[in-house]
């Protein structure tokens, strides 16, 4: 029985309105990147959290977990971690193309390597710190000896398998009995989070657990098997930002349909595809919901996500009007930057620092179909060349991290490996000393991740980054 969405979500309606207002502000670029120039992040197996600021050569220790290696070594809140062993950190950069270069990358990669050593004596790490005081604001220089517990490296299959296992367990523990994940705000948040969490679980699903996701898929189908779409798809549903939910749901249901086809699932997928077509205007533009976005300028990310939804749905048996595909594709053609990324709008000079989700979803859409080989290569090469900026996906935070690995795996296995190597520090730090998965945001706008639930998005991202070689999803295979 699917709960009544109006009754269930009224208790969060005021918060949802506030979040939508914030998202509108950040999505239209009214928030300065400098307001959130510092980054707070988990310290991985060391235990705790730290903060880096632009041009700083240290990590400010924000918290230290009681049962952690850092605590046993004597690390304290307020310490400045300035290096490891005999190496000092290089400066942190706020530039998106720097990725995690500096203290974060050095810490993550070193912890991943040292913790993987089999002998306990080889898992000892020197923490170079400065401990500020009133008498000495610059801090007394100290060296702490830290013994790390064993954890296989992410360069080993055992390390990959462990992170996948922990991410799956954490996601499934937070699943509601009705078959969905409860996002911080609104029904749309629940639908988007549930769909992508479902896709991530399908990507790593052990063969013996094939039926575990049935309640999730049933919930995604929505009341009456219409995915919360009104009989007139151009009318608003029970919540805002509905096209985000429809595109994600189409991917989840289509991947399931390709594994275990049902007539019921096929009808929902076709209903979603038809609704997306109905909500596109006569110029091929979309909005968050039923109205063309931003006073008629459109909203390219819904175009690209719709293309991806249409491509995978067509493989699952849905009928997609060719005229709709071509009309939307023309909008994307007009929005391609000289560097190969897809801009926010068709307007030139709107930039591609946040283009990872738009570009990766469109690349996947084309990779799942024949033709457009030059365009495929252009998008894939952008994602490879600018892999260090993949976290930056504007108001949707880190969602580019979900899809870029699938693109690169299909396009070029070496490019996929470069991507995984680039983000090894990120995956190492996201898994704490207890094996819990903790969120690491981008350098600028992480509004969308907060809207969906940061730690659960971190689980989905880890699963989607590491699972392409298993090729359980059609998203991972060019056939």
C-alpha positions in Angstrom: 0.0 0.0 0.0 1.6 3.3 -1.1 1.0 6.0 1.6 -1.0 9.1 0.7 1.6 11.6 -0.4 -0.4 14.7 0.6 -0.9 13.5 4.1 2.6 12.1 4.6 4.4 15.2 3.3 2.4 18.1 4.7 4.4 18.0 7.9 7.5 19.0 5.8 5.8 21.5 3.5 7.2 24.6 5.3 10.7 23.3 5.2 10.3 22.3 1.6 9.2 25.8 0.6 12.3 27.2 2.3 14.6 24.7 0.6 13.0 25.5 -2.8 13.7 29.2 -2.3 17.3 28.4 -1.4 17.7 26.2 -4.5 16.3 28.9 -6.7 18.8 31.4 -5.3 21.8 29.0 -5.7 20.6 27.7 -9.1 20.5 31.2 -10.6 23.9 32.0 -9.4 23.0 34.7 -6.8 25.2 33.0 -4.1 28.9 33.9 -4.2 31.3 31.0 -4.2 33.3 32.8 -1.6 30.6 32.4 1.0 31.5 28.7 1.3 35.1 28.8 0.4 36.2 26.5 3.3 35.5 22.8 3.0 34.7 20.5 6.0 35.2 16.8 5.3 35.6 13.4 7.0 39.1 12.2 7.9 38.5 8.7 6.8 40.0 5.9 8.9 41.8 8.5 11.0 38.4 9.3 12.6 36.8 12.8 12.8 36.4 15.8 10.6 38.7 18.5 9.3 38.5 21.8 7.4 40.6 23.2 4.6 40.5 26.8 3.4 41.8 28.3 0.1 45.6 28.5 0.0 46.0 26.9 3.4 48.7 24.2 3.8 47.0 22.5 6.7 43.9 20.7 7.8 42.1 22.3 10.8 40.9 19.5 13.0 37.2 20.1 13.7 36.2 16.8 15.5 38.1 13.7 16.7 36.1 10.5 17.2 36.5 8.9 20.7 37.3 5.4 19.4 39.5 6.4 16.5 43.2 6.1 15.6 43.5 9.9 15.7 42.2 10.0 19.3 44.6 7.3 20.4 47.5 9.2 18.8 46.6 12.4 20.8 45.0 14.4 18.0 42.9 17.3 19.4 40.2 19.6 18.1 41.9 22.8 17.0 45.1 21.1 15.9 46.5 22.0 12.5 47.6 18.9 10.6 50.4 20.2 8.4 51.9 17.0 7.0 52.4 13.3 7.1 55.7 11.5 7.9 58.4 13.7 6.3 56.1 15.4 3.8 54.4 18.8 4.3 51.0 19.5 2.6 50.8 21.7 -0.5 48.2 24.5 -0.5 44.5 23.8 -0.9 42.9 25.5 -3.9 39.3 26.7 -4.3 39.6 26.3 -8.1 37.3 23.5 -9.3 39.9 22.0 -11.6 42.2 21.5 -8.7 39.9 18.7 -7.4 41.3 17.6 -4.0 44.9 18.6 -4.7 46.6 19.7 -1.5 46.0 18.4 2.0 42.8 16.4 1.2 44.3 14.3 -1.6 47.6 13.8 0.3 45.8 12.6 3.4 43.3 10.3 1.6 45.9 8.6 -0.6 48.4 8.2 2.3 45.8 6.7 4.6 44.6 4.3 1.9 48.2 3.1 1.3 49.4 2.9 4.9 46.2 1.3 6.3 46.5 -1.5 3.7 49.9 -2.8 5.0 49.6 -6.2 6.5 52.2 -5.8 9.3 51.1 -3.6 12.2 54.5 -1.9 12.4 54.1 -0.7 8.8 50.7 0.9 9.6 52.3 3.6 11.8 52.0 7.1 10.5 53.6 10.3 11.8 51.1 13.2 12.1 52.9 16.6 11.8 50.8 19.1 13.7 50.8 22.6 15.0 48.8 23.1 18.3 47.9 26.8 18.7 47.6 28.4 22.1 47.0 31.9 23.5 50.8 32.2 24.0 51.6 30.8 20.6 48.9 31.4 18.0 51.0 29.9 15.3 51.1 26.7 17.2 53.7 24.5 18.8 55.2 22.0 16.3 54.5 18.4 17.4 54.7 15.0 15.8 52.2 12.3 16.8 52.7 8.6 16.2 49.4 7.1 14.8 48.8 3.4 14.4 46.1 2.7 11.8 43.8 -0.3 11.8 44.1 -2.6 8.8 41.9 -1.8 5.8 42.6 -3.1 2.2 43.5 -0.4 -0.3 41.0 0.8 -2.9 43.7 -0.2 -5.4 42.9 -3.8 -4.4 39.7 -5.7 -5.2 39.3 -6.4 -1.5 39.2 -2.7 -0.7 36.7 -2.0 -3.5 34.5 -4.9 -2.3 34.6 -3.6 1.3 33.5 -0.1 0.4 30.7 -1.5 -1.8 29.5 -3.8 1.0 29.5 -0.9 3.6 27.8 1.4 1.2 25.0 -1.1 0.5 24.5 -1.9 4.2 24.3 1.7 5.1 21.8 2.5 2.4 19.6 -0.5 3.2 19.6 0.3 6.9 18.0 3.6 6.2 15.3 2.2 3.8 11.7 2.8 5.1 9.5 -0.2 5.4 7.2 1.2 2.6 10.2 0.9 0.2 11.6 4.4 -0.1 14.3 6.7 1.4 13.1 9.7 3.3 14.9 12.8 2.0 15.1 15.8 4.3 12.4 17.7 2.4 9.4 16.9 0.2 8.1 14.0 -1.9 10.3 14.9 -4.9 13.4 14.6 -2.8 12.2 11.1 -1.7 11.6 10.1 -5.3 14.9 11.3 -6.6 16.9 9.8 -3.7 15.0 6.5 -3.9 15.4 6.2 -7.7 19.2 6.8 -7.6 19.7 4.7 -4.5 17.8 1.9 -6.3 20.0 2.3 -9.4 23.1 2.1 -7.2 21.9 -1.0 -5.5 21.0 -2.7 -8.8 24.5 -1.9 -10.0 26.0 -3.9 -7.1 23.2 -6.4 -6.5 24.4 -9.9 -5.6 22.7 -12.5 -7.7 21.1 -14.2 -4.7 19.3 -11.0 -3.6 17.4 -10.4 -6.8 14.0 -9.9 -5.1 15.2 -7.5 -2.3 14.4 -4.4 -4.3 10.8 -5.2 -5.2 9.2 -2.9 -2.6 11.4 0.0 -3.8 10.4 -0.5 -7.4 6.7 -0.8 -6.4 7.0 2.5 -4.4 8.6 4.3 -7.4 5.7 3.3 -9.6 3.6 5.5 -7.5 -0.2 5.6 -6.7 -2.1 4.0 -9.6 1.1 3.2 -11.4 1.5 6.7 -12.6 4.7 7.8 -10.8 2.7 10.7 -9.2 1.9 12.1 -12.7 -1.6 13.6 -13.0 -3.9 12.4 -15.8 -3.0 15.6 -17.5 0.8 15.5 -17.4 1.0 19.3 -17.9 -0.6 19.8 -14.5 1.5 19.9 -11.4 1.7 16.8 -9.3 1.8 16.7 -5.5 5.2 18.4 -5.2 7.5 20.7 -7.1 10.6 19.9 -9.2 8.9 16.8 -10.6 11.0 16.4 -13.7 14.0 15.5 -11.6 12.0 12.7 -10.1 10.5 11.5 -13.4 13.9 11.2 -15.1 15.5 9.3 -12.2 12.5 7.0 -11.9 12.6 6.1 -15.6 16.2 5.0 -15.2 15.6 2.9 -12.1 12.4 1.2 -13.5 14.1 0.6 -16.9 17.1 -1.0 -15.4 14.8 -3.3 -13.4 12.7 -4.0 -16.5 15.7 -5.2 -18.4 16.4 -7.7 -15.6 12.8 -8.8 -14.8 10.3 -7.4 -17.3 6.7 -6.9 -16.2 3.7 -5.3 -18.0 3.1 -3.1 -15.0 6.6 -1.7 -15.0 6.4 -1.1 -18.8 3.3 1.0 -18.5 4.8 3.3 -15.8 8.0 3.8 -17.9 5.9 4.7 -21.0 3.8 7.1 -18.9 6.9 8.9 -17.6 8.4 9.2 -21.1 5.1 10.6 -22.5 4.9 13.1 -19.6 8.4 14.4 -20.3 7.5 14.9 -23.9 4.3 16.7 -22.9 6.2 19.0 -20.6 8.8 20.1 -23.2 7.8 23.3 -25.0 7.6 23.9 -28.7 11.3 25.0 -28.7 12.5 21.9 -27.0 13.0 23.5 -23.6 12.2 22.2 -20.2 11.8 23.4 -16.6 12.0 21.9 -13.2 8.3 20.9 -13.5 5.5 21.8 -16.0 6.7 25.4 -16.8 9.7 26.2 -19.0 12.5 27.3 -16.7 13.8 30.7 -15.8 11.4 32.9 -17.7 11.7 31.0 -20.9 15.4 30.4 -21.0 14.9 26.7 -20.3 16.9 24.3 -18.1 19.4 22.2 -20.0 19.9 19.6 -17.2 16.3 18.5 -17.6 16.9 18.1 -21.3 20.0 16.0 -20.8 18.4 13.9 -18.0 15.3 13.4 -20.2 17.4 12.2 -23.1 19.1 9.7 -20.7 15.7 8.6 -19.5 14.4 8.2 -23.0 17.4 6.2 -24.2 17.3 3.6 -21.4 13.5 3.5 -21.5 13.6 2.8 -25.3 15.9 -0.1 -24.7 13.4 -1.3 -22.1 10.6 -1.2 -24.7 9.2 2.3 -24.5 8.2 4.3 -27.6 10.0 7.6 -27.9 8.9 10.1 -30.6 11.8 11.0 -32.8 10.6 14.6 -33.2 10.8 15.1 -29.4 14.3 13.6 -29.3 15.5 15.8 -32.2 13.9 19.0 -30.9 15.5 18.7 -27.4 18.8 17.6 -28.9 18.9 20.9 -30.9 18.8 22.8 -27.7 21.8 20.9 -26.4 23.7 21.4 -29.7 23.3 25.2 -29.2 24.6 24.8 -25.6 27.9 23.1 -26.2 30.9 25.1 -25.0 34.1 25.0 -27.1 35.6 22.8 -24.4 32.9 20.1 -25.0 30.9 20.7 -21.8 27.2 21.5 -21.9 26.3 25.0 -20.5 23.5 25.8 -18.1 21.5 27.5 -20.9 22.0 28.0 -24.7 23.5 31.5 -23.9 27.2 31.7 -24.5 29.7 32.5 -21.7 27.6 30.9 -19.0 30.5 28.5 -18.3 31.0 24.8 -17.8 32.6 24.6 -14.3 29.4 22.9 -13.2 28.7 20.9 -16.4 29.5 17.4 -15.1 25.9 16.2 -14.6 24.6 17.8 -17.8 27.5 16.5 -19.9 27.6 13.0 -18.4 23.8 12.4 -18.6 23.8 13.5 -22.3 26.8 11.4 -23.0 25.1 8.4 -21.6 22.0 9.1 -23.6 24.0 9.1 -26.8 26.1 6.1 -25.8 23.0 4.0 -25.4 21.9 4.8 -29.0 23.6 4.4 -32.3 24.9 7.5 -34.2 26.2 10.9 -33.2 29.7 9.4 -32.8 31.5 12.8 -32.9 29.2 14.3 -30.3 29.7 11.2 -28.0 33.5 11.6 -28.3 33.3 15.3 -27.6 31.3 14.9 -24.4 33.3 11.9 -23.2 36.6 13.7 -23.8 35.4 16.7 -21.8 34.6 14.4 -18.8 38.0 12.8 -19.0 39.9 16.0 -19.4 38.0 17.8 -16.7 37.6 14.9 -14.3 38.9 16.9 -11.4 35.8 19.1 -11.5 33.2 16.2 -11.5 32.0 17.0 -8.0 30.8 20.4 -9.2 27.3 20.0 -10.6 25.8 23.4 -9.6 22.6 23.1 -7.5 22.6 19.4 -7.7 25.9 19.1 -5.9 27.7 15.9 -6.6 25.3 14.1 -9.0 27.8 14.2 -11.8 29.8 11.7 -9.7 27.0 9.2 -10.2 27.1 9.2 -14.0 30.5 10.2 -15.2 32.1 6.8 -14.2 29.5 5.0 -16.4 30.3 7.2 -19.3 34.0 6.8 -19.0 33.8 3.0 -18.6 31.8 2.8 -21.8 34.0 5.2 -23.7 37.5 4.3 -22.7 38.6 1.9 -19.9 41.8 3.8 -19.3 39.8 7.0 -18.9 37.7 5.3 -16.3 40.8 4.2 -14.5 42.2 7.8 -14.6 38.9 8.9 -13.0 39.1 6.3 -10.2 42.7 7.2 -9.5 41.8 10.9 -9.4 39.2 10.3 -6.8 40.9 7.6 -4.7 41.5 10.2 -2.0 37.8 11.0 -1.9 36.7 7.4 -1.6 39.3 6.7 1.1 38.2 9.7 3.2 34.4 9.1 2.7 34.7 5.7 4.7 35.4 6.4 8.4 37.1 4.3 11.0 33.8 2.4 11.7 33.2 1.7 8.0 30.4 4.3 7.9 30.1 6.3 4.7 30.3 10.1 5.1 29.6 12.8 2.6 32.3 15.0 1.0 30.9 18.0 -0.9 32.1 20.1 -3.8 33.9 23.4 -3.6 30.9 25.5 -4.3 27.2 24.6 -4.4 26.1 21.5 -2.6 22.4 22.4 -2.3 21.1 19.4 -4.1 22.9 16.9 -2.0 21.5 18.5 1.2 18.0 18.3 -0.4 18.4 14.6 -1.0 20.4 13.5 2.1 24.1 13.9 2.0 25.4 10.6 3.6 23.0 8.5 1.5 24.1 10.3 -1.6 27.7 9.5 -0.6 26.7 5.8 -0.5 25.1 6.0 -3.9 28.1 7.8 -5.4 30.6 5.2 -4.0 28.6 2.4 -5.5 28.2 4.1 -8.9 31.9 4.9 -9.0 33.1 1.4 -8.3 30.5 -0.8 -10.0 31.0 -0.2 -13.8 33.4 -3.1 -14.2 30.7 -5.5 -13.0 28.5 -4.3 -15.9 25.3 -5.2 -14.1 23.6 -2.0 -15.4 22.7 -1.3 -19.0 24.1 2.1 -18.3 27.5 0.5 -18.1 27.3 -1.4 -21.4 27.5 -0.3 -25.0 25.7 -3.0 -27.0 
